[in-house]
């Protein structure tokens, strides 16, 4: 499981992301998206997340 969260996010608190991450089995990873909003409205953020997900998933597919 790949959990992504922005420290500045107001939609999902970091405690919720931490609970999801803690409950998940391996393989699991956490990526902090500093400065991104929950909907990834900035194109740079959405492209970064897309690339990160693809790279992470490639190892397991």
Secondary structure, 3 states (H helix, E strand, C coil): CEEEECCCCCCCCHHHHHHHHHHCCCCCEEEECCCCCCCCCCHHHHHHHHHHHHHHHHCCC
